[in-house]
Amino acid sequence: MLALTALGLLAGALSLIGCLYMVTATALTGRFLGGRTPAVPAPAPVSLIKPLHGAYPGMGRVLEGYCDQDYGAPVQIIFGVRDPADPAVAVVEALRTRRPDADIELVIDPAQHGANRKVSNLINIAARARHPILVLSDADIGVGPDYLRQVSSALAGRGVGAVSCLYVGRDDGSPWSRLGAMAINHGFLPNAVLGLTLGLARPCFGSTIALTTETLADIGGLLAFADHLADDYEIGRAVRARGLAIAVPRMVVAHHCIEASGADLIDHELRWGRTVRQLEPAGYLGSLITYPLPLALVAGALLHAPLPALALILTALGVRIGCKFAMDAVTGAPAGRWWLIPARDVLSFGVFVASFTVNTVGWQGGRFRVGRDGVLSHT
């Protein structure tokens, strides 16, 4: 009984700390996104590299955003798939028909260079790049017309070796997609901005990795990351190991959440949680405080103090709902209804706990075991 009471008091204390943490993170996000990266005076030609796997509703519109860049230099857009029967092929061909003015190329190459199928795809695509700046981004990332200007401006900074971008979630209207977008906008994004602002994190995300061909060659090329689950993290680490910085411009791109079922959503979030736990174990454990509402519920279940427990739960719920509306306003990307917050937070907490028990991940139709060094192997 004493042990349970102590655990309840700890959960309650962590919940209060978490409330303060989330308010701070939300405020910092507003300040961070309120600035702008100045435009580079003479942008260099860019090769945009998009590895594709499958299609999703609205994919054509998302990809067309890369054709509409307000950029003063040539832009080569290279899409790539591994399978000629991939439905993404038809989406790209339709885009080429709609936009004959754009420099679009489609690479279909099944060559496998390692366990990471996305990196294998990137290797096959990058071989066709013609320009000195490479901009890699995942298939589900959408951008605005100033995307390349801001990325190029950041890359031109002194001592910068690569550029990455924060992102918001955009749902497709389905319930599971909404929950996925909420996890990004109300959980990932404020946490990432707080870590970045306080110097606690040096992120490199698959949403964008921009670097020169010279820098890529210096870190061993894409082949050096062909067996890693967190290829984006490893690329960032390799760039920093050369004494160069990863710049993050004051903007967000859009991650289109396409989870069609609860199983898809949980599998995706477990893979993400398992990856972060592998790479940053101390920081991941410390992220426990980012779940103030579930912690308040745990405290309420363990403590025999109904009124204080109710006050704590209502405080945590109020903070989470308030932060949700603030983040929606800051990003311009509303995600989910406010009454979904309890379900979303409990699900996130469940994924956090479960991530300490899983050693395999599902990805692009395969099942992989992840080693202590983050290297993938087939199960």
C-alpha positions as CSV (number, residue, x, y, z in Angstrom):
1,M,0.0,0.0,0.0
2,L,2.8,2.4,0.9
3,A,4.6,1.6,-2.4
4,L,1.4,2.3,-4.4
5,T,0.9,5.6,-2.6
6,A,4.5,6.6,-3.3
7,L,4.0,5.7,-7.0
8,G,0.8,7.8,-7.1
9,L,2.6,10.8,-5.6
10,L,5.4,10.5,-8.1
11,A,2.9,10.2,-11.0
12,G,1.1,13.3,-9.7
13,A,4.3,15.3,-9.3
14,L,5.4,14.3,-12.9
15,S,2.0,15.3,-14.2
16,L,2.4,18.8,-12.7
17,I,5.9,19.1,-14.2
18,G,4.5,17.9,-17.5
19,C,1.8,20.6,-17.5
20,L,4.5,23.2,-17.1
21,Y,6.6,21.6,-19.7
22,M,3.8,21.5,-22.3
23,V,2.9,25.2,-21.7
24,T,6.6,26.1,-22.1
25,A,7.0,24.0,-25.2
26,T,3.9,25.5,-26.8
27,A,5.0,29.1,-26.1
28,L,8.5,28.4,-27.6
29,T,6.9,26.9,-30.7
30,G,5.0,30.1,-31.3
31,R,8.2,32.2,-30.9
32,F,10.2,29.9,-33.2
33,L,7.7,29.8,-36.0
34,G,7.1,33.5,-35.8
35,G,10.5,34.2,-37.5
36,R,11.7,33.7,-41.0
37,T,14.9,32.7,-42.7
38,P,16.2,35.5,-45.0
39,A,16.2,34.6,-48.7
40,V,19.5,33.7,-50.3
41,P,20.5,36.3,-53.0
42,A,21.7,33.8,-55.7
43,P,20.1,30.3,-55.2
44,A,21.9,27.4,-56.7
45,P,20.3,24.7,-58.9
46,V,18.7,21.9,-56.9
47,S,17.9,18.3,-57.5
48,L,14.8,17.3,-55.5
49,I,14.8,13.6,-54.6
50,K,11.5,11.8,-53.7
51,P,11.5,8.1,-52.9
52,L,8.0,6.7,-53.4
53,H,6.3,3.5,-52.2
54,G,2.6,3.1,-52.9
55,A,0.0,5.8,-53.4
56,Y,-2.4,7.6,-51.1
57,P,-5.4,9.9,-51.6
58,G,-4.3,13.4,-52.8
59,M,-0.8,12.3,-53.5
60,G,-0.8,14.0,-56.9
61,R,-1.6,17.4,-55.3
62,V,1.1,16.9,-52.7
63,L,3.8,16.1,-55.3
64,E,2.7,18.9,-57.6
65,G,3.6,21.3,-54.8
66,Y,7.3,20.6,-55.7
67,C,6.6,21.9,-59.2
68,D,5.3,25.2,-57.9
69,Q,8.4,26.5,-56.1
70,D,9.1,30.3,-56.1
71,Y,12.8,29.7,-56.8
72,G,15.2,31.6,-59.0
73,A,17.3,28.6,-60.2
74,P,16.8,25.3,-62.1
75,V,14.9,22.6,-60.1
76,Q,15.2,18.9,-61.2
77,I,12.6,16.7,-59.6
78,I,13.4,13.0,-59.4
79,F,10.8,10.4,-58.2
80,G,11.8,6.8,-57.7
81,V,10.1,3.5,-57.1
82,R,11.5,0.0,-56.8
83,D,8.6,-1.9,-58.5
84,P,7.3,-1.0,-62.0
85,A,3.8,-2.1,-60.7
86,D,3.9,0.4,-57.8
87,P,0.7,2.6,-58.0
88,A,2.9,5.7,-57.5
89,V,4.1,5.3,-61.1
90,A,0.6,6.3,-62.4
91,V,0.5,9.3,-60.1
92,V,3.9,10.5,-61.3
93,E,3.0,9.9,-65.0
94,A,-0.2,11.9,-64.5
95,L,1.8,14.7,-62.9
96,R,4.2,14.8,-65.9
97,T,1.3,15.1,-68.2
98,R,-0.2,18.0,-66.2
99,R,3.1,19.7,-65.8
100,P,5.1,19.4,-69.0
101,D,7.0,22.6,-68.0
102,A,8.6,20.9,-65.0
103,D,11.9,19.0,-65.1
104,I,10.5,15.7,-63.8
105,E,12.1,12.3,-64.0
106,L,10.9,8.9,-62.8
107,V,13.4,6.2,-61.9
108,I,12.2,2.6,-61.7
109,D,15.0,0.4,-60.2
110,P,14.6,-2.7,-58.1
111,A,18.3,-2.8,-57.1
112,Q,18.7,-3.4,-53.3
113,H,21.7,-2.0,-51.6
114,G,20.9,-2.9,-48.0
115,A,18.2,-3.7,-45.5
116,N,16.7,-0.2,-45.6
117,R,14.5,-0.2,-48.7
118,K,14.0,3.6,-48.7
119,V,17.7,4.2,-48.7
120,S,18.1,1.7,-51.5
121,N,15.5,3.7,-53.5
122,L,17.4,6.9,-52.7
123,I,20.7,5.5,-53.9
124,N,19.1,4.5,-57.2
125,I,17.5,8.0,-57.6
126,A,20.5,10.1,-56.5
127,A,22.6,8.5,-59.3
128,R,20.5,10.6,-61.7
129,A,20.9,13.9,-59.9
130,R,22.5,16.7,-62.0
131,H,22.7,19.6,-59.6
132,P,25.1,20.5,-56.7
133,I,22.4,20.7,-54.0
134,L,20.4,17.6,-53.1
135,V,17.1,18.0,-51.3
136,L,15.7,14.6,-50.0
137,S,12.2,14.3,-48.6
138,D,9.8,11.5,-47.7
139,A,6.9,10.6,-50.0
140,D,4.2,11.9,-47.6
141,I,5.8,15.4,-47.2
142,G,4.1,18.4,-48.8
143,V,5.5,21.8,-49.1
144,G,4.6,25.5,-49.8
145,P,6.0,27.6,-52.6
146,D,8.8,29.2,-50.5
147,Y,10.1,25.8,-49.4
148,L,13.3,25.7,-51.6
149,R,14.1,29.4,-50.9
150,Q,14.1,28.9,-47.2
151,V,16.0,25.6,-47.3
152,S,18.6,27.0,-49.7
153,S,19.0,30.1,-47.5
154,A,19.6,28.0,-44.4
155,L,22.1,25.8,-46.3
156,A,24.1,28.9,-47.3
157,G,24.7,29.7,-43.6
158,R,28.3,29.7,-42.3
159,G,29.3,26.3,-41.0
160,V,26.1,24.6,-42.1
161,G,26.4,21.1,-43.6
162,A,22.8,20.1,-44.0
163,V,19.3,21.4,-43.5
164,S,16.3,19.7,-42.0
165,C,12.7,20.8,-41.4
166,L,10.1,20.5,-38.7
167,Y,6.7,19.3,-39.7
168,V,3.0,19.3,-38.9
169,G,0.6,16.5,-39.4
170,R,-2.3,16.9,-41.9
171,D,-5.1,14.3,-41.8
172,D,-7.1,12.9,-44.7
173,G,-10.4,13.1,-42.8
174,S,-10.4,9.5,-41.5
175,P,-10.4,8.9,-37.7
176,W,-7.0,7.2,-37.5
177,S,-5.4,9.8,-39.7
178,R,-6.7,12.5,-37.3
179,L,-5.2,10.8,-34.4
180,G,-1.9,10.5,-36.2
181,A,-1.9,14.2,-37.0
182,M,-2.7,15.1,-33.4
183,A,0.3,13.1,-32.2
184,I,2.5,15.2,-34.4
185,N,1.0,18.6,-33.9
186,H,0.3,18.4,-30.2
187,G,3.1,16.1,-29.1
188,F,6.1,15.8,-31.5
189,L,6.3,19.4,-32.7
190,P,6.3,21.3,-29.4
191,N,8.7,18.7,-27.9
192,A,11.0,19.1,-30.9
193,V,11.0,22.9,-30.8
194,L,11.7,22.9,-27.1
195,G,14.7,20.6,-27.6
196,L,16.0,22.6,-30.5
197,T,15.6,26.0,-28.8
198,L,17.3,24.9,-25.6
199,G,20.0,23.0,-27.4
200,L,18.9,19.7,-26.0
201,A,18.4,18.2,-29.5
202,R,20.1,18.4,-32.8
203,P,17.5,16.9,-35.1
204,C,17.7,15.6,-38.7
205,F,14.3,14.5,-40.0
206,G,13.3,12.6,-43.1
207,S,10.9,15.4,-43.8
208,T,13.8,17.2,-45.4
209,I,17.5,16.6,-45.7
210,A,19.3,19.1,-47.9
211,L,23.0,19.0,-48.5
212,T,25.6,19.4,-51.2
213,T,26.9,16.5,-53.3
214,E,30.3,17.3,-51.8
215,T,29.1,16.9,-48.2
216,L,27.2,13.7,-49.1
217,A,30.4,12.2,-50.6
218,D,32.4,13.3,-47.6
219,I,30.1,11.3,-45.2
220,G,30.4,8.2,-47.3
221,G,27.4,8.6,-49.6
222,L,24.0,7.2,-49.1
223,L,25.4,3.6,-49.2
224,A,26.9,4.2,-45.7
225,F,23.3,4.3,-44.3
226,A,21.7,1.5,-46.3
227,D,21.3,-0.8,-43.2
228,H,20.2,1.7,-40.7
229,L,16.6,2.1,-39.6
230,A,17.0,5.8,-38.6
231,D,18.8,6.8,-41.8
232,D,17.9,10.5,-41.3
233,Y,19.4,10.5,-37.8
234,E,22.5,8.8,-38.9
235,I,23.0,11.2,-41.8
236,G,22.7,14.1,-39.4
237,R,25.2,12.5,-37.0
238,A,27.7,11.9,-39.8
239,V,27.4,15.6,-40.9
240,R,27.9,16.8,-37.3
241,A,30.9,14.5,-36.9
242,R,32.6,16.5,-39.7
243,G,32.2,19.7,-37.6
244,L,29.2,21.0,-39.6
245,A,25.8,22.1,-38.2
246,I,22.3,21.0,-39.1
247,A,20.2,24.1,-39.7
248,V,16.5,24.1,-39.1
249,P,14.7,27.0,-40.8
250,R,11.7,28.7,-39.1
251,M,9.1,27.0,-41.1
252,V,7.2,23.7,-41.2
253,V,6.4,21.3,-43.9
254,A,3.4,19.0,-43.9
255,H,3.4,15.3,-43.1
256,H,0.3,13.7,-44.7
257,C,-1.0,11.2,-42.2
258,I,-2.4,8.2,-44.3
259,E,-3.0,5.6,-41.6
260,A,-6.0,3.6,-42.7
261,S,-6.5,1.6,-39.5
262,G,-5.6,1.5,-35.9
263,A,-3.1,-1.2,-36.6
264,D,-1.4,1.0,-39.2
265,L,-1.2,3.9,-36.7
266,I,0.1,1.8,-33.8
267,D,2.6,0.1,-36.0
268,H,3.9,3.4,-37.3
269,E,4.1,5.0,-33.8
270,L,5.7,2.0,-32.3
271,R,8.4,2.0,-35.0
272,W,9.0,5.7,-34.3
273,G,9.1,5.1,-30.5
274,R,11.3,2.1,-30.8
275,T,13.7,4.1,-33.0
276,V,14.0,7.1,-30.7
277,R,14.4,4.8,-27.6
278,Q,17.3,3.1,-29.4
279,L,19.0,6.3,-30.4
280,E,18.4,8.5,-27.4
281,P,17.5,6.2,-24.4
282,A,17.9,8.8,-21.7
283,G,16.0,11.5,-23.5
284,Y,13.3,9.1,-24.5
285,L,12.8,8.0,-20.9
286,G,12.7,11.6,-19.8
287,S,9.9,12.2,-22.3
288,L,7.6,10.5,-19.7
289,I,6.8,14.0,-18.5
290,T,5.2,14.8,-21.8
291,Y,2.1,12.7,-20.8
292,P,0.6,14.9,-18.0
293,L,-2.9,13.7,-18.5
294,P,-2.2,9.9,-18.4
295,L,0.1,10.5,-15.4
296,A,-2.7,12.4,-13.6
297,L,-5.0,9.4,-14.3
298,V,-2.4,7.0,-12.8
299,A,-2.1,9.3,-9.8
300,G,-5.9,9.4,-9.4
301,A,-6.1,5.6,-9.5
302,L,-3.4,5.1,-6.9
303,L,-4.1,7.8,-4.4
304,H,-7.1,7.7,-2.0
305,A,-7.7,11.5,-2.3
306,P,-10.7,12.0,-4.7
307,L,-10.8,15.8,-4.7
308,P,-7.1,16.4,-5.2
309,A,-6.9,13.7,-7.8
310,L,-9.9,15.2,-9.7
311,A,-8.3,18.7,-9.5
312,L,-5.1,17.3,-10.9
313,I,-6.8,15.5,-13.8
314,L,-8.9,18.5,-14.7
315,T,-5.7,20.7,-14.6
316,A,-3.9,18.3,-16.9
317,L,-6.8,18.1,-19.2
318,G,-7.2,21.9,-19.3
319,V,-3.6,22.4,-20.1
320,R,-3.6,19.8,-22.9
321,I,-6.8,21.3,-24.5
322,G,-5.4,24.8,-24.2
323,C,-2.1,23.8,-25.8
324,K,-4.0,22.0,-28.6
325,F,-5.8,25.2,-29.5
326,A,-2.6,27.2,-29.2
327,M,-0.7,24.9,-31.5
328,D,-3.5,24.8,-34.0
329,A,-3.3,28.6,-34.2
330,V,0.5,28.8,-34.4
331,T,0.8,26.2,-37.1
332,G,-2.3,26.9,-39.1
333,A,-2.9,23.2,-39.2
334,P,-5.8,22.2,-36.9
335,A,-5.7,18.5,-36.0
336,G,-8.6,16.7,-34.4
337,R,-11.3,17.8,-32.1
338,W,-10.6,18.9,-28.5
339,W,-12.6,16.0,-27.1
340,L,-10.2,13.5,-28.7
341,I,-7.3,14.7,-26.5
342,P,-7.9,12.2,-23.7
343,A,-8.1,9.2,-26.1
344,R,-5.0,10.5,-28.0
345,D,-3.0,11.0,-24.9
346,V,-3.9,7.6,-23.4
347,L,-3.0,6.0,-26.7
348,S,0.3,7.8,-26.9
349,F,1.2,6.8,-23.3
350,G,0.3,3.2,-24.2
351,V,2.7,3.3,-27.2
352,F,5.4,4.8,-25.0
353,V,5.1,2.0,-22.5
354,A,4.9,-0.7,-25.3
355,S,8.0,0.6,-27.1
356,F,10.1,-0.7,-24.2
357,T,8.9,-4.3,-25.0
358,V,9.3,-4.4,-28.9
359,N,12.5,-5.4,-30.7
360,T,11.1,-5.7,-34.2
361,V,9.5,-3.1,-36.5
362,G,7.3,-3.3,-39.6
363,W,8.2,-1.2,-42.6
364,Q,7.3,-1.1,-46.3
365,G,5.9,-4.6,-46.2
366,G,8.8,-6.2,-44.3
367,R,9.5,-7.1,-40.7
368,F,12.9,-6.2,-39.3
369,R,14.9,-6.7,-36.1
370,V,16.8,-3.7,-34.9
371,G,20.2,-4.1,-33.3
372,R,21.7,-2.1,-30.5
373,D,23.5,0.0,-33.2
374,G,20.3,0.7,-35.1
375,V,21.2,-1.6,-37.9
376,L,18.3,-3.5,-39.5
377,S,18.2,-7.3,-40.1
378,H,15.3,-9.4,-41.5
379,T,13.3,-11.4,-38.9
